[in-house]
Amino acid sequence: MSPMGEELYVYYKLEPAQAKAARSAFEQARGAAPVRLLQRHEPTAFLLTWMEVYGADVEQADAVERRVASAMAGLVSGSRHLERFECLPLSPARP
């Protein structure tokens, strides 16, 4: 589990022609870790924008992210951008 409810968000660009290989590399590298993969809705974009979400429930998120980054290295256009967010405690929602 990530420390103190921390979540990692990693976003990057890739060529549409690389999408199939990138998805396969991602799935193999993440293994059984419950990492989510999102794609920005950009119907007319030249490059795809993908985001990996490593929730607080991902065991050893940093190690999994490094493994995925290594697998994706030759497929990404430009650099991977990693940001960390910590969950804030909230009061229960009111009806």
C-alpha angles and dihedrals in degrees: 000000000000115000115269096351092304118168128200123216118191121183133180145151129251140176114261088235088062095051098095094047091043093052091049092048091048094050093048094046097047091053111182094339111124094237114155123221119206133183123208114240101246109143095180100037120127091213129037119238114215129184128198115206118203104190125202087264094065110106113225092359094177092055092046091048092051090050092050092045090053092049092048097044098105095040103053122089106224124341135330113244116213124196129177125212129185120215113245119218111246134190115249114278115260120233 
